[in-house]
Amino acid sequence: MERREDGVHLGTHRFRDRRPLGTAARIYDKDYKEPEAVPFFEAAELCCWSFYRAAIAEFVATFLFLYISLMTVIQVSKSQNKCSSVGVQGIAWAFGGMIFALVYCTSGISGGHINPSVTFGLFLGRKMSFPRALLYMVMQCAGAICGAGVVKGFEGEKVFELHGGGANVVSEGYGKIDGLGAEIVGTFILVYTVFSATDAKFSARDSRVPILAPLPIGFAVFLVHLATIPITGTGINPARSLGAAIIYNKEQAWNEHWIFWAGPMSGATLAAAYHQLIIRAFPFKGRPSLPQ
């Protein structure tokens, strides 16, 4: 009987595995278009209302994110016992659920980053220009500060400070290296999910991957919080950590604050490199060859 070649031998796109890397490995019957790399600086976008509208959307989204998430954290901290609050699982759902809702609402305007580490990762992946990335991060931090300030206003200074203001710190029993590692891995999972969920290939007609990007992104945030709340309270978002630290403004919050910038930015860098260089084969010039 003649051996029938299956998908393993022919590859997922009906071509043999022996083919060149990079742009030379392009598939000629694909039904999607790879977006071109965004230039480092685009002067024209500075004159467009859409540029500033996107930044405002990031500010408002991060403001709402901090308001809901920090209010949930403080309410759980205030409860007398675990049965009278939503607990750690509820906190994780609050963070993940808000990211799902806000990414869904703002993805068509700003891309729905709501996180400087996501913005930084997409910038490294050449998905956005430097001015846009910088403005996004500034507006995200400003929105986070305002959101944490509103929570303090609602709860009162005494209650807000008594329960730590929702600030990220490394928990007792864990070292700074443990906290840094947890933030790197957690942010890697998040940013890698963002890259995968927004990949042009996954929007193709014959893709088996759902097109609804906010769902896997929000679920990734939920799962990371479940794993790392006991270690660092889960930062994976420098704006969230900065907003809570500034409004709380105690030495406890500032001593280890560097972890919640270094960890997420390192994790975002690793995720961008992994997706662009390994998963999607970062393009290089080469003569394309027809599949064998």
C-alpha positions as CSV (number, residue, x, y, z in Angstrom):
1,M,0.0,0.0,0.0
2,E,1.3,3.4,-0.9
3,R,2.1,5.5,2.2
4,R,-0.3,8.4,2.6
5,E,1.4,11.6,3.7
6,D,-0.3,13.4,6.5
7,G,-0.2,16.9,8.0
8,V,2.9,16.1,10.0
9,H,4.9,15.4,6.8
10,L,3.3,18.1,4.7
11,G,3.1,20.8,7.4
12,T,0.0,22.6,8.5
13,H,-0.2,24.5,5.2
14,R,0.2,21.5,2.9
15,F,3.9,22.2,2.2
16,R,6.9,20.1,3.1
17,D,8.9,21.0,6.2
18,R,12.1,21.6,4.2
19,R,11.7,25.3,3.3
20,P,13.8,28.5,4.0
21,L,13.2,30.7,7.0
22,G,11.9,34.3,7.3
23,T,10.1,36.0,4.4
24,A,11.4,33.3,2.1
25,A,9.1,30.9,3.8
26,R,6.0,32.8,2.9
27,I,2.9,30.8,2.1
28,Y,1.4,31.6,-1.2
29,D,-2.2,30.6,-0.5
30,K,-2.7,32.3,2.8
31,D,-5.8,34.4,3.3
32,Y,-4.3,37.1,5.6
33,K,-1.9,39.9,5.1
34,E,1.1,40.5,7.4
35,P,1.1,44.1,8.7
36,E,4.2,46.1,7.9
37,A,6.5,47.1,10.7
38,V,5.7,50.6,12.0
39,P,8.4,53.2,11.7
40,F,10.2,54.3,14.8
41,F,8.9,57.9,14.4
42,E,5.9,59.1,12.3
43,A,5.6,62.9,12.3
44,A,2.2,62.7,10.5
45,E,0.5,61.0,13.4
46,L,1.3,63.9,15.8
47,C,-1.2,66.0,13.7
48,C,-4.0,63.5,13.8
49,W,-6.9,63.6,16.3
50,S,-6.9,59.8,16.4
51,F,-3.5,59.8,18.0
52,Y,-4.7,61.9,20.9
53,R,-8.1,60.2,21.1
54,A,-6.3,56.9,21.5
55,A,-4.2,58.3,24.4
56,I,-7.3,59.6,26.1
57,A,-8.9,56.2,25.7
58,E,-5.8,54.6,27.5
59,F,-6.1,57.2,30.3
60,V,-9.8,56.5,30.9
61,A,-9.4,52.7,30.6
62,T,-6.5,52.6,33.1
63,F,-8.5,54.9,35.4
64,L,-11.4,52.5,35.4
65,F,-9.2,49.5,35.8
66,L,-7.5,50.9,38.9
67,Y,-10.8,51.9,40.4
68,I,-12.4,48.5,40.1
69,S,-9.4,46.4,40.9
70,L,-8.2,48.5,44.0
71,M,-11.7,48.8,45.4
72,T,-11.9,45.0,45.2
73,V,-8.6,44.5,46.9
74,I,-9.4,46.8,49.7
75,Q,-12.9,45.3,50.2
76,V,-11.4,41.9,50.5
77,S,-8.8,43.2,52.9
78,K,-11.5,44.8,55.1
79,S,-13.6,41.7,55.4
80,Q,-13.6,39.9,58.7
81,N,-13.2,36.4,57.2
82,K,-12.9,34.7,53.9
83,C,-16.5,33.7,53.7
84,S,-17.7,37.3,53.8
85,S,-15.7,38.5,50.7
86,V,-14.9,37.3,47.2
87,G,-11.4,36.3,48.4
88,V,-8.3,35.9,46.2
89,Q,-10.3,34.3,43.4
90,G,-12.6,37.3,43.3
91,I,-9.6,39.7,43.1
92,A,-8.3,37.7,40.2
93,W,-11.7,37.8,38.5
94,A,-11.9,41.6,39.1
95,F,-8.5,42.2,37.4
96,G,-9.1,39.7,34.6
97,G,-12.7,40.7,34.0
98,M,-11.9,44.4,33.8
99,I,-9.1,43.8,31.3
100,F,-11.5,41.7,29.2
101,A,-14.2,44.4,29.2
102,L,-11.8,47.4,28.7
103,V,-9.8,45.7,25.9
104,Y,-13.1,44.9,24.2
105,C,-14.2,48.6,24.5
106,T,-10.9,50.2,23.5
107,S,-9.2,47.8,21.1
108,G,-10.7,49.6,18.1
109,I,-9.5,53.0,19.3
110,S,-6.1,52.5,21.0
111,G,-5.5,48.8,20.8
112,G,-6.6,48.4,24.5
113,H,-3.2,48.2,26.1
114,I,-4.0,49.5,29.6
115,N,-0.5,48.5,30.7
116,P,2.9,50.1,30.0
117,S,4.5,46.6,29.7
118,V,2.1,45.6,26.9
119,T,2.8,48.9,25.2
120,F,6.6,48.4,25.5
121,G,6.3,44.8,24.2
122,L,4.3,45.9,21.2
123,F,6.8,48.8,20.6
124,L,9.7,46.3,20.6
125,G,7.7,44.1,18.1
126,R,7.5,47.2,15.8
127,K,3.7,47.3,16.2
128,M,3.7,51.0,17.1
129,S,5.9,54.1,16.9
130,F,8.0,55.6,19.7
131,P,5.9,58.7,20.2
132,R,2.7,56.7,20.5
133,A,4.2,54.2,22.9
134,L,5.6,57.0,25.1
135,L,2.3,58.9,25.1
136,Y,0.4,55.7,25.9
137,M,2.7,54.9,28.9
138,V,2.4,58.5,30.3
139,M,-1.4,58.5,30.0
140,Q,-1.7,55.0,31.5
141,C,0.4,56.1,34.5
142,A,-1.7,59.2,34.9
143,G,-5.0,57.3,34.7
144,A,-3.7,54.8,37.3
145,I,-2.8,57.6,39.7
146,C,-6.3,59.2,39.3
147,G,-8.0,55.8,39.7
148,A,-6.1,55.1,43.0
149,G,-6.8,58.6,44.2
150,V,-10.6,58.1,43.7
151,V,-10.4,54.8,45.7
152,K,-8.7,56.6,48.5
153,G,-11.4,59.4,48.4
154,F,-14.2,56.8,48.6
155,E,-12.6,54.7,51.4
156,G,-11.1,57.5,53.4
157,E,-7.4,58.0,54.2
158,K,-7.5,56.0,57.4
159,V,-9.0,52.9,55.8
160,F,-7.0,53.2,52.6
161,E,-3.7,53.3,54.5
162,L,-4.7,50.7,57.0
163,H,-5.2,48.2,54.2
164,G,-2.0,49.1,52.3
165,G,-3.7,51.0,49.5
166,G,-3.6,48.0,47.3
167,A,0.1,48.7,46.7
168,N,2.3,45.9,45.4
169,V,4.9,44.5,47.8
170,V,6.8,41.2,48.0
171,S,5.0,39.0,50.6
172,E,6.6,37.7,53.7
173,G,8.5,34.5,53.1
174,Y,9.6,35.5,49.6
175,G,12.7,37.3,48.6
176,K,13.2,40.1,46.1
177,I,14.5,37.6,43.5
178,D,11.3,35.6,43.9
179,G,9.2,38.6,43.4
180,L,11.2,39.7,40.4
181,G,11.0,36.2,38.8
182,A,7.2,36.0,39.4
183,E,6.7,39.4,37.7
184,I,8.9,38.4,34.7
185,V,7.1,35.1,34.2
186,G,3.6,36.6,34.7
187,T,4.2,39.5,32.3
188,F,5.7,37.1,29.8
189,I,2.5,35.1,29.8
190,L,0.4,38.3,29.4
191,V,2.4,39.9,26.6
192,Y,2.8,36.6,24.8
193,T,-1.0,36.2,24.9
194,V,-1.4,39.7,23.5
195,F,0.9,39.0,20.6
196,S,-0.8,35.7,19.9
197,A,-4.4,37.0,20.2
198,T,-3.7,39.9,17.9
199,D,-1.6,38.0,15.3
200,A,-2.8,38.6,11.7
201,K,-2.6,34.8,11.1
202,F,-5.1,34.1,13.7
203,S,-7.7,36.3,11.9
204,A,-7.4,34.2,8.8
205,R,-10.5,32.6,7.3
206,D,-9.3,29.0,8.0
207,S,-7.9,29.7,11.5
208,R,-8.9,27.5,14.3
209,V,-8.1,30.2,16.9
210,P,-11.0,32.4,18.1
211,I,-10.9,36.0,16.7
212,L,-12.2,37.5,20.0
213,A,-8.9,38.7,21.3
214,P,-10.1,40.3,24.7
215,L,-11.1,36.9,26.0
216,P,-7.7,35.1,26.1
217,I,-6.0,38.4,27.3
218,G,-8.4,38.8,30.2
219,F,-8.2,35.1,31.0
220,A,-4.4,35.3,31.0
221,V,-4.6,38.2,33.5
222,F,-7.0,36.1,35.7
223,L,-4.7,33.1,35.8
224,V,-1.5,35.0,36.4
225,H,-3.2,36.7,39.4
226,L,-4.3,33.4,40.8
227,A,-0.6,32.2,40.7
228,T,1.2,35.4,41.9
229,I,-1.1,37.2,44.3
230,P,0.5,35.3,47.2
231,I,4.0,36.4,46.1
232,T,3.7,40.0,45.0
233,G,0.0,40.9,45.0
234,T,0.5,40.6,41.2
235,G,1.8,43.7,39.4
236,I,2.5,42.8,35.8
237,N,1.4,46.3,35.1
238,P,3.8,49.2,36.1
239,A,1.0,51.8,35.9
240,R,-1.1,49.8,38.4
241,S,1.8,49.5,40.8
242,L,2.9,53.2,40.4
243,G,-0.6,54.5,40.9
244,A,-1.2,52.6,44.1
245,A,2.4,53.4,45.4
246,I,2.0,57.2,44.8
247,I,-1.4,57.5,46.5
248,Y,-0.4,55.2,49.4
249,N,3.0,56.9,49.6
250,K,4.6,54.8,52.3
251,E,8.1,53.5,52.6
252,Q,6.9,49.9,52.4
253,A,5.5,50.6,48.9
254,W,8.6,52.3,47.6
255,N,11.3,49.9,48.9
256,E,10.6,47.2,46.4
257,H,8.8,49.3,43.7
258,W,11.7,48.8,41.2
259,I,10.7,45.1,41.0
260,F,7.3,46.1,39.5
261,W,9.0,48.0,36.7
262,A,12.0,45.8,36.1
263,G,10.0,42.6,36.1
264,P,7.2,43.5,33.8
265,M,9.5,45.3,31.3
266,S,11.9,42.3,31.2
267,G,9.0,39.9,30.8
268,A,7.6,42.1,27.9
269,T,11.0,42.1,26.2
270,L,11.3,38.3,26.4
271,A,7.8,37.8,25.1
272,A,8.3,40.2,22.2
273,A,11.6,38.5,21.3
274,Y,10.1,35.0,21.5
275,H,7.1,35.8,19.4
276,Q,8.9,37.8,16.7
277,L,12.1,35.8,16.4
278,I,10.8,32.2,17.2
279,I,7.1,31.9,16.7
280,R,6.7,34.3,13.7
281,A,10.2,34.2,12.3
282,F,11.2,37.9,12.3
283,P,11.4,38.9,8.6
284,F,14.7,39.3,6.8
285,K,15.5,39.9,3.2
286,G,15.8,36.9,1.1
287,R,14.8,35.5,-2.2
288,P,11.5,33.6,-1.8
289,S,11.4,30.1,-3.2
290,L,8.4,28.1,-4.3
291,P,7.4,25.2,-2.1
292,Q,8.6,21.8,-3.2
